[in-house]
Amino acid sequence: ACAPVYLSETPPLSEPDFILTLAQAATEALIASGARVSRLNELPPLEAEAGDDSRAWLVEHFLPLTFSLLRGRRLALLPDDADHVRNALRTGTLPADILSFLRDLTRMFPLLGFVLTLDAEYEPEIDAFSPLIGLHDSLRLTALAPEETRWLLQQPARGRYTVPDEAAALVHKATGGAPALVQHFGFQLYQRWEREPARSTVSQEDIRALTPALYQYGEPDFRDEWLRLSPNEKRVFSAVGQVLYSDPLHRVEPKAIERYLAEAAQPLDLTAIHAALRGLEYAELVNANSDGVTITSSLMQAWLQENGPRLHAVGRAPRAARAPAPPPPAIAPEEASAATAPAAAPPQPPRTAASPPAQAPRPRARRGVPARLAAALAVLAALLGILAALAVFSTPPAAGPLRVQPTVTLVGTPTALPGP
């Protein structure tokens, strides 16, 4: 059973509050699994424990009963936006040994595991989650491979409409495999099918027609990606975009970037350019190989070209308020060949492939590619469950993970629960 814990919605206010938040998430997972949660009414109230010891209540009462209800199944607690735990440790809201306590829980209850997710900007702070998370327990979620993009567009829509490989390749070229953008492409295709169910095959022209809408959707993320870059990365990334704009068929090499920056009165030596390119590759914004430097997403490339004149002032973001952006360049037909690179990790089947999408607010800006950093501990099945969440475009991206309303709310203790 997987129990998401949305810390951006319920940040820790104290240790008992944090433990009750974990218990609430576990209770919701029990309900979703069909367990007879009425037995949770047998638990003593947390405030009745000697000294209000929330740890003893969790260890001696809640978790033993929870695992008896799960009947040998695993329980994975999935704290999202775990930087809230780190901040609570800094401010003293949570005690310094809380991570050691959570680690000890996994030893006392071998079927218990934790999967923490972080925005990639917090990657340098992974070691702050020791001893719960070890040096080799982290996994950096990267952009989707071409096959994964194709799967995500085709499989959940099976039986409704068809996305040919060529159309899926266009989507991958436009998005660079950024999960949120691919998911939103899928959402737009689903909406189109709902409006016109007779159009059961998505053409390359349909993808090109949707590209301007996806460009507008992605603009805030493109701007945030830009702001996260170092000054040298900004210079080099802008130079790559402008060189490609001036001659799309020209192979962009570090020497060409050096010449462009010298002409733009922002010179960098080749050593600094190579270092910046490595940073841009790590952020999956460019590919640098024997064929030269290319930008992974044609939508991001269009954004760079549109905002190029303003990007030369290093560190300055494009103005938030401006005239509507022109549609990005159409994807050339010759770029539509199906991708053949092997997938690094095949995506998992969607949880609710048949459920129709519901409109939702746009997500808060995050690092687009990769969007998340997952730190996994001992529960491989739970980690695969996190990856599977990327494969559900039957609902559009929302402001953080979609929050399922709890059937049972714990206020101090799990009481007044439904009967069998």
Secondary structure, DSSP 4 states (H G I P E B T S, - for coil): -EEEEETTTS--SSHHHHHHHHHHHHHHHHHHHT--GGGGGGSPPGGGSGGG-HHHHIIIIIHHHHHHHHTT--EEEEEESTHHHHHHHHHTSS-TTHHHHHHHHHHHSTTEEEEEEE-GGGGGGGGGGTTTS-TT-EEE--PPPHHHHHHHHHSTTTTT-B--HHHHHHHHHHHTT-HHHHHHHHHHHHHHHHH-TT--B--HHHHHHHHHHHHHHHHHHHHHHHHHS-HHHHHHHHHHHHHHHH-TTSPP-HHHHHHHHHHTT----HHHHHHHHHHHHHTTSEEEETTEEEES-HHHHHHHHHHHHHHTSTTPPPPSS-SPPPPPPPPPGGGGSPP-PPPSSPPPPPS-TTSPP---PPPPP---SS--EEEEES-HHHHHHHHHHTT-TTS---SSS--PPPSS--SSS--S----
